[in-house]
Amino acid sequence: MTLPRGRSKGNGVHGHVVDYRHVIHSLRRKPMALLKLVYRDQLFPRTAYARTFHRLIEALPERAACQMMVELLSLAHERACEAELATLLSADIAANRLPDMASLRERFAPDPATLPEVVVELTSLSSYDALLAGGVA
């Protein structure tokens, strides 16, 4: 993975290069950290995410807005749907509505037909008795 180098802007403001995938697990534990995060604007992978966060802050209490935004970033990371989710978020902003997390989770859920079937065969406990009998000297 290659990232551009963060350069300061000359006015004392540091240039941050941050990939949300590197900090999403920490943000899930403390979503309110998103509110005062120094590099928050650089954290959002696309402008649709930043616009959605500003819309959420306007419409919801701070805690709920931060939790929803962290859930959106987490969904984009875990389901590898960053671009498609950004398109849906832009449509929500254009329609002046908030994202519906339940429908987004359902839309980006894995297809049950593609999930592998795992069969676990348990060994009989009597086979352990045979091991113990042969291993004791």
Backbone as a chain_set.jsonl record, in Angstrom:
{"seq": "MTLPRGRSKGNGVHGHVVDYRHVIHSLRRKPMALLKLVYRDQLFPRTAYARTFHRLIEALPERAACQMMVELLSLAHERACEAELATLLSADIAANRLPDMASLRERFAPDPATLPEVVVELTSLSSYDALLAGGVA", "coords": {"N": [[0.85, -1.174, 0.0], [0.562, 2.189, -0.795], [0.893, 5.442, 0.338], [0.409, 8.984, 0.089], [2.824, 11.39, 1.218], [2.374, 13.213, 4.192], [2.243, 16.649, 4.333], [3.107, 19.687, 5.966], [1.16, 22.68, 6.075], [2.384, 25.117, 6.123], [1.332, 27.112, 7.719], [1.474, 26.245, 10.248], [-0.278, 24.191, 10.529], [-0.51, 20.756, 10.555], [0.023, 18.263, 8.071], [-1.94, 15.52, 7.613], [-2.017, 12.11, 6.809], [-4.247, 9.73, 6.661], [-5.702, 6.557, 6.861], [-8.874, 5.366, 7.104], [-9.325, 2.695, 7.663], [-7.281, 1.913, 9.284], [-7.813, 2.919, 11.79], [-10.392, 2.313, 12.483], [-11.188, 0.255, 14.217], [-10.45, 1.168, 16.734], [-12.044, 3.444, 16.85], [-14.534, 2.262, 16.949], [-14.666, 1.371, 19.542], [-14.61, 3.789, 20.934], [-16.594, 5.888, 19.848], [-17.213, 8.634, 20.119], [-14.843, 9.946, 19.954], [-14.479, 10.666, 17.367], [-15.664, 13.116, 17.022], [-13.965, 15.231, 17.946], [-11.616, 14.701, 16.663], [-8.407, 15.323, 15.435], [-7.511, 14.809, 12.839], [-9.855, 14.312, 11.46], [-11.152, 15.22, 9.073], [-9.431, 14.29, 7.112], [-9.759, 11.651, 7.466], [-12.105, 10.622, 6.344], [-12.977, 8.648, 3.577], [-14.108, 9.492, 1.161], [-15.804, 12.357, -0.247], [-18.536, 12.158, 0.148], [-18.852, 10.82, 2.551], [-17.862, 12.672, 4.426], [-19.704, 14.773, 4.022], [-22.007, 13.451, 4.813], [-21.441, 13.039, 7.522], [-21.454, 15.708, 8.48], [-24.117, 16.311, 7.987], [-25.359, 14.468, 9.691], [-24.502, 15.446, 12.189], [-25.888, 17.842, 12.248], [-28.546, 16.929, 12.356], [-28.871, 15.014, 14.39], [-28.322, 14.141, 17.895], [-24.99, 14.632, 19.217], [-23.688, 12.263, 20.134], [-25.2, 10.144, 18.959], [-24.863, 10.788, 16.27], [-22.083, 10.46, 15.92], [-21.83, 7.736, 16.531], [-23.353, 6.574, 14.462], [-21.905, 7.4, 12.213], [-19.447, 6.117, 12.612], [-20.348, 3.503, 12.44], [-21.091, 3.473, 9.742], [-18.579, 3.838, 8.484], [-17.353, 1.545, 9.413], [-18.943, -0.419, 8.224], [-18.347, 0.073, 5.535], [-15.68, -0.676, 5.544], [-15.653, -3.409, 6.503], [-17.326, -4.765, 4.725], [-16.283, -4.146, 2.3], [-17.306, -2.103, 0.591], [-16.993, 0.56, -0.041], [-17.127, 2.522, -2.206], [-19.675, 2.042, -3.374], [-21.326, 2.442, -1.17], [-20.782, 5.13, -0.696], [-22.049, 6.268, -2.906], [-24.728, 5.716, -2.296], [-24.958, 7.188, 0.069], [-24.613, 9.776, -0.909], [-26.946, 9.974, -2.424], [-28.83, 9.889, -0.368], [-28.234, 12.298, 0.939], [-28.891, 14.115, -1.086], [-31.619, 13.666, -1.208], [-32.339, 14.647, 1.185], [-32.435, 13.038, 3.52], [-31.696, 10.877, 6.291], [-29.208, 8.279, 6.58], [-30.31, 4.885, 6.55], [-29.513, 2.559, 8.701], [-30.241, -0.13, 9.144], [-31.302, -1.02, 6.674], [-29.06, -0.626, 5.079], [-27.192, -2.39, 6.223], [-28.48, -4.776, 5.637], [-28.488, -4.684, 2.847], [-25.754, -4.829, 2.222], [-25.005, -7.205, 3.342], [-23.485, -10.457, 3.503], [-24.095, -12.812, 0.88], [-26.063, -15.561, 1.572], [-25.923, -17.851, -0.008], [-23.368, -17.918, -0.988], [-21.771, -18.447, 1.134], [-19.569, -20.738, 2.713], [-20.289, -24.153, 3.564], [-19.768, -25.532, 6.622], [-18.758, -28.476, 8.057], [-18.48, -30.188, 10.985], [-16.974, -32.901, 12.385], [-17.231, -34.729, 15.226], [-14.985, -36.447, 17.344], [-15.159, -39.668, 18.796], [-15.326, -40.11, 22.304], [-14.218, -42.402, 23.361], [-11.974, -42.965, 21.862], [-10.024, -41.37, 22.964], [-9.569, -42.676, 25.346], [-8.223, -44.901, 24.409], [-5.85, -43.721, 23.573], [-4.818, -42.824, 26.008], [-4.435, -45.211, 27.371], [-2.454, -46.44, 25.858], [-0.369, -44.661, 26.097], [0.539, -44.508, 28.726], [3.167, -45.41, 30.841]], "CA": [[0.0, 0.0, 0.0], [1.334, 3.418, -0.885], [0.156, 6.643, 0.715], [1.199, 10.203, -0.088], [3.412, 11.907, 2.441], [1.661, 14.357, 4.745], [3.071, 17.86, 4.372], [2.483, 20.783, 6.702], [0.653, 23.693, 5.154], [3.129, 26.355, 6.269], [0.726, 27.972, 8.734], [1.504, 25.513, 11.51], [-1.208, 23.069, 10.464], [0.18, 19.566, 10.083], [-0.657, 17.481, 7.043], [-2.152, 14.145, 8.064], [-2.455, 11.121, 5.843], [-4.85, 8.71, 7.513], [-6.62, 5.63, 6.227], [-9.861, 5.027, 8.136], [-9.24, 1.268, 7.985], [-6.27, 1.727, 10.324], [-8.289, 3.387, 13.096], [-11.818, 2.027, 12.658], [-11.412, -0.603, 15.383], [-10.368, 2.048, 17.909], [-13.226, 4.304, 16.846], [-15.715, 1.485, 17.347], [-14.685, 1.343, 21.008], [-14.875, 5.143, 21.423], [-17.07, 6.643, 18.682], [-17.241, 10.08, 20.365], [-13.534, 10.499, 19.594], [-14.603, 11.186, 16.008], [-16.131, 14.498, 17.075], [-12.851, 16.173, 18.148], [-10.422, 14.131, 16.059], [-7.619, 16.326, 14.727], [-7.418, 14.457, 11.423], [-11.158, 13.792, 11.049], [-11.461, 15.517, 7.672], [-8.611, 13.423, 6.277], [-10.156, 10.276, 7.763], [-13.186, 10.183, 5.466], [-12.396, 8.206, 2.313], [-14.714, 10.218, 0.037], [-16.534, 13.54, 0.217], [-19.889, 11.774, 0.567], [-18.787, 10.462, 3.969], [-17.723, 13.921, 5.178], [-20.982, 15.466, 3.93], [-22.955, 12.695, 5.641], [-21.152, 13.322, 8.928], [-21.95, 17.053, 8.79], [-25.591, 16.207, 8.009], [-25.726, 13.752, 10.919], [-24.273, 16.364, 13.316], [-26.989, 18.816, 12.241], [-29.858, 16.318, 12.568], [-28.927, 14.115, 15.547], [-27.406, 14.468, 18.994], [-23.603, 14.328, 18.863], [-23.358, 10.853, 20.388], [-25.854, 9.321, 17.946], [-24.239, 11.089, 14.98], [-20.767, 9.82, 15.891], [-22.015, 6.286, 16.474], [-23.814, 6.193, 13.131], [-20.82, 7.593, 11.251], [-18.487, 5.032, 12.826], [-20.97, 2.303, 11.878], [-20.991, 3.574, 8.284], [-17.184, 3.576, 8.118], [-17.103, 0.134, 9.708], [-19.621, -1.167, 7.174], [-17.556, 0.235, 4.313], [-14.447, -1.45, 5.709], [-15.888, -4.846, 6.679], [-18.016, -5.337, 3.558], [-15.569, -3.699, 1.103], [-18.308, -1.457, -0.265], [-16.77, 1.994, 0.157], [-17.615, 3.328, -3.331], [-21.123, 1.883, -3.522], [-21.937, 3.09, -0.01], [-20.673, 6.578, -0.922], [-23.106, 6.617, -3.855], [-26.001, 5.71, -1.554], [-24.943, 8.314, 1.009], [-24.852, 10.987, -1.711], [-28.376, 9.978, -2.76], [-29.544, 10.262, 0.859], [-28.035, 13.736, 1.157], [-29.674, 14.812, -2.11], [-33.038, 13.52, -0.859], [-32.488, 15.248, 2.517], [-32.803, 12.027, 4.509], [-30.571, 10.257, 6.985], [-29.006, 6.875, 6.185], [-31.021, 3.854, 7.307], [-28.483, 1.553, 8.958], [-30.787, -1.483, 8.998], [-31.377, -1.379, 5.251], [-27.692, -0.694, 4.557], [-26.611, -3.66, 6.682], [-29.125, -5.844, 4.868], [-28.043, -4.589, 1.451], [-24.353, -5.226, 2.091], [-24.767, -8.465, 4.043], [-23.019, -11.49, 2.568], [-25.111, -13.674, 0.298], [-25.979, -16.873, 2.228], [-25.599, -18.9, -0.979], [-21.924, -17.938, -1.227], [-21.053, -18.832, 2.349], [-19.246, -22.165, 2.707], [-20.925, -24.983, 4.589], [-18.732, -26.142, 7.442], [-19.23, -29.664, 8.757], [-17.526, -30.588, 12.012], [-17.214, -34.255, 12.874], [-16.636, -34.906, 16.544], [-14.388, -37.755, 17.592], [-15.726, -40.372, 19.94], [-14.499, -39.984, 23.511], [-13.516, -43.663, 23.622], [-10.663, -42.932, 21.192], [-9.087, -40.764, 23.901], [-9.203, -43.725, 26.3], [-7.212, -45.737, 23.765], [-4.598, -42.977, 23.609], [-4.299, -42.806, 27.38], [-3.996, -46.572, 27.738], [-1.2, -46.757, 25.159], [0.665, -43.679, 26.404], [0.977, -44.601, 30.124], [4.221, -46.413, 30.959]], "C": [[0.895, 1.237, 0.0], [0.426, 4.593, -0.563], [1.02, 7.863, 0.431], [1.727, 10.69, 1.261], [2.632, 13.128, 2.897], [2.598, 15.543, 4.882], [2.344, 18.93, 5.185], [2.126, 21.889, 5.716], [1.358, 25.043, 5.311], [2.57, 27.291, 7.322], [0.66, 27.268, 10.089], [0.567, 24.325, 11.542], [-0.468, 21.878, 9.851], [-0.654, 18.848, 9.029], [-0.751, 16.038, 7.504], [-2.577, 13.287, 6.883], [-2.936, 9.936, 6.66], [-5.777, 7.859, 6.668], [-7.582, 5.167, 7.319], [-9.787, 3.564, 8.549], [-8.236, 0.996, 9.096], [-6.78, 2.097, 11.712], [-9.731, 3.006, 13.393], [-12.085, 1.179, 13.886], [-11.335, 0.202, 16.683], [-11.592, 2.944, 17.989], [-14.483, 3.541, 17.243], [-15.818, 1.406, 18.866], [-15.052, 2.704, 21.592], [-15.339, 6.03, 20.266], [-17.086, 8.156, 18.885], [-15.904, 10.737, 20.05], [-13.572, 11.107, 18.199], [-14.947, 12.674, 16.011], [-14.972, 15.49, 17.137], [-11.544, 15.679, 17.531], [-9.697, 15.167, 15.206], [-7.619, 16.062, 13.221], [-8.735, 13.896, 10.877], [-11.444, 14.035, 9.57], [-10.64, 14.652, 6.718], [-9.003, 11.955, 6.432], [-11.199, 9.755, 6.774], [-12.637, 9.834, 4.092], [-12.918, 8.944, 1.084], [-15.52, 11.388, 0.592], [-17.941, 13.2, 0.684], [-19.918, 11.416, 2.055], [-18.685, 11.719, 4.835], [-19.042, 14.692, 5.176], [-22.044, 14.771, 4.785], [-22.719, 12.983, 7.115], [-21.669, 14.704, 9.319], [-23.474, 17.071, 8.856], [-26.071, 15.518, 9.278], [-25.573, 14.647, 12.144], [-25.392, 17.39, 13.404], [-28.3, 18.19, 12.713], [-29.982, 15.515, 13.858], [-28.101, 14.667, 16.693], [-25.998, 13.985, 18.649], [-23.257, 12.855, 19.025], [-23.946, 9.948, 19.299], [-25.223, 9.541, 16.574], [-22.884, 10.404, 14.857], [-20.897, 8.301, 15.78], [-22.441, 5.837, 15.077], [-22.687, 6.336, 12.109], [-19.77, 6.504, 11.388], [-19.048, 3.723, 12.277], [-20.894, 2.31, 10.35], [-19.574, 3.272, 7.805], [-16.838, 2.105, 8.336], [-17.738, -0.757, 8.641], [-18.823, -1.109, 5.865], [-16.288, -0.609, 4.372], [-14.712, -2.952, 5.698], [-16.512, -5.491, 5.447], [-17.376, -4.912, 2.233], [-16.515, -3.048, 0.089], [-18.201, 0.066, -0.199], [-17.374, 2.853, -0.95], [-19.135, 3.25, -3.469], [-21.868, 2.546, -2.369], [-21.877, 4.603, -0.167], [-21.761, 7.059, -1.888], [-24.462, 6.688, -3.157], [-26.078, 6.871, -0.57], [-25.182, 9.63, 0.274], [-26.33, 11.101, -2.087], [-29.215, 10.366, -1.546], [-29.424, 11.754, 1.138], [-28.88, 14.541, 0.171], [-31.169, 14.767, -1.795], [-33.35, 14.087, 0.526], [-33.014, 14.25, 3.549], [-31.53, 11.439, 5.117], [-30.412, 8.811, 6.523], [-29.781, 5.933, 7.107], [-30.064, 2.683, 7.492], [-29.008, 0.135, 8.764], [-30.826, -1.9, 7.527], [-29.985, -1.461, 4.629], [-27.0, -1.989, 4.969], [-27.182, -4.829, 5.883], [-28.625, -5.858, 3.418], [-26.619, -5.12, 1.265], [-24.005, -6.487, 2.873], [-24.278, -9.505, 3.044], [-24.179, -12.355, 2.101], [-24.996, -15.053, 0.939], [-25.609, -17.996, 1.268], [-24.096, -19.001, -1.222], [-21.121, -18.343, -0.003], [-20.767, -20.331, 2.331], [-19.984, -22.903, 3.827], [-19.81, -25.716, 5.325], [-19.339, -27.3, 8.217], [-18.13, -30.086, 9.728], [-17.907, -31.976, 12.507], [-16.478, -34.431, 14.195], [-16.129, -36.331, 16.712], [-15.021, -38.369, 18.824], [-14.772, -40.259, 21.131], [-13.736, -41.264, 23.824], [-12.152, -43.707, 22.934], [-9.621, -42.267, 22.087], [-8.653, -41.795, 24.958], [-8.115, -44.622, 25.715], [-5.856, -45.025, 23.771], [-3.974, -42.999, 25.002], [-3.763, -44.179, 27.792], [-2.659, -46.891, 27.083], [-0.068, -45.827, 25.565], [1.203, -43.79, 27.813], [2.008, -45.711, 30.225], [4.361, -46.918, 32.367]], "O": [[1.881, 1.295, 0.735], [-0.665, 4.724, -1.116], [2.245, 7.783, 0.523], [1.136, 10.423, 2.307], [2.271, 13.979, 2.085], [3.654, 15.424, 5.502], [1.123, 19.063, 5.103], [2.731, 22.006, 4.65], [0.953, 26.019, 4.679], [3.279, 28.189, 7.777], [-0.115, 27.653, 10.964], [0.607, 23.531, 12.482], [0.119, 21.981, 8.774], [-1.883, 18.832, 9.096], [0.272, 15.404, 7.758], [-3.398, 13.698, 6.063], [-2.14, 9.227, 7.276], [-6.545, 8.376, 5.856], [-7.152, 4.637, 8.343], [-10.151, 3.225, 9.675], [-8.32, -0.027, 9.776], [-6.233, 1.631, 12.711], [-10.245, 3.345, 14.459], [-13.111, 1.361, 14.542], [-12.082, -0.065, 17.624], [-12.121, 3.18, 19.076], [-15.402, 4.124, 17.817], [-16.918, 1.378, 19.418], [-15.725, 2.779, 22.62], [-14.561, 6.838, 19.758], [-16.983, 8.898, 17.908], [-15.836, 11.956, 19.895], [-12.765, 11.983, 17.889], [-14.56, 13.404, 15.099], [-15.001, 16.501, 16.436], [-10.475, 16.198, 17.855], [-10.307, 15.812, 14.353], [-7.717, 16.996, 12.425], [-8.73, 13.098, 9.939], [-11.933, 13.136, 8.884], [-11.109, 14.318, 5.629], [-8.617, 11.116, 5.618], [-11.178, 8.58, 6.41], [-11.911, 10.63, 3.496], [-12.228, 9.01, 0.067], [-15.875, 11.399, 1.77], [-18.485, 13.896, 1.541], [-20.906, 11.683, 2.738], [-19.35, 11.816, 5.866], [-19.455, 15.21, 6.213], [-22.878, 15.431, 5.405], [-23.67, 13.153, 7.878], [-22.265, 14.856, 10.386], [-24.054, 17.769, 9.688], [-27.067, 15.927, 9.874], [-26.416, 14.617, 13.041], [-25.804, 17.77, 14.5], [-29.084, 18.847, 13.396], [-31.088, 15.349, 14.372], [-27.273, 15.557, 16.495], [-25.833, 13.039, 17.879], [-22.61, 12.266, 18.16], [-23.248, 9.078, 18.777], [-25.064, 8.596, 15.802], [-22.567, 9.832, 13.814], [-20.163, 7.661, 15.027], [-21.944, 4.832, 14.568], [-22.533, 5.484, 11.233], [-19.253, 6.016, 10.383], [-18.305, 2.92, 11.712], [-20.659, 1.27, 9.735], [-19.386, 2.537, 6.835], [-16.12, 1.5, 7.539], [-17.134, -1.738, 8.207], [-18.652, -2.12, 5.183], [-15.872, -1.187, 3.367], [-14.061, -3.689, 4.958], [-16.243, -6.658, 5.163], [-17.867, -5.274, 1.164], [-16.525, -3.392, -1.093], [-19.207, 0.77, -0.292], [-18.071, 3.825, -0.656], [-19.8, 4.269, -3.658], [-22.924, 3.146, -2.572], [-22.829, 5.294, 0.195], [-22.325, 8.137, -1.702], [-25.246, 7.606, -3.398], [-27.14, 7.47, -0.394], [-25.88, 10.505, 0.785], [-26.898, 12.194, -2.069], [-30.201, 11.09, -1.679], [-30.397, 12.398, 1.529], [-29.508, 15.53, 0.548], [-31.898, 15.718, -2.081], [-34.489, 14.016, 0.986], [-33.906, 14.559, 4.339], [-30.449, 11.5, 4.533], [-31.39, 8.185, 6.114], [-29.883, 6.177, 8.309], [-29.828, 1.909, 6.564], [-28.279, -0.721, 8.263], [-30.425, -3.012, 7.184], [-29.755, -2.283, 3.742], [-26.306, -2.612, 4.166], [-26.46, -5.75, 5.504], [-28.374, -6.919, 2.846], [-26.321, -5.78, 0.27], [-22.828, -6.801, 3.045], [-24.621, -9.44, 1.863], [-25.128, -12.596, 2.847], [-23.932, -15.667, 0.864], [-25.035, -18.999, 1.693], [-23.603, -20.057, -1.619], [-19.913, -18.558, -0.098], [-21.642, -21.117, 1.967], [-20.259, -22.343, 4.888], [-19.012, -26.43, 4.718], [-20.315, -27.127, 8.947], [-16.988, -30.312, 9.328], [-19.019, -32.195, 12.987], [-15.256, -34.297, 14.264], [-16.765, -37.29, 16.276], [-15.373, -37.669, 19.774], [-13.553, -40.308, 20.966], [-12.702, -41.212, 24.491], [-11.261, -44.424, 23.389], [-8.435, -42.579, 21.973], [-7.507, -41.783, 25.408], [-7.204, -45.052, 26.422], [-4.824, -45.669, 23.956], [-2.764, -43.169, 25.154], [-2.75, -44.276, 28.485], [-1.816, -47.547, 27.694], [1.098, -46.18, 25.389], [2.252, -43.212, 28.095], [1.771, -46.825, 29.757], [5.208, -47.77, 32.636]]}, "num_chains": 1, "name": "protein.A"}
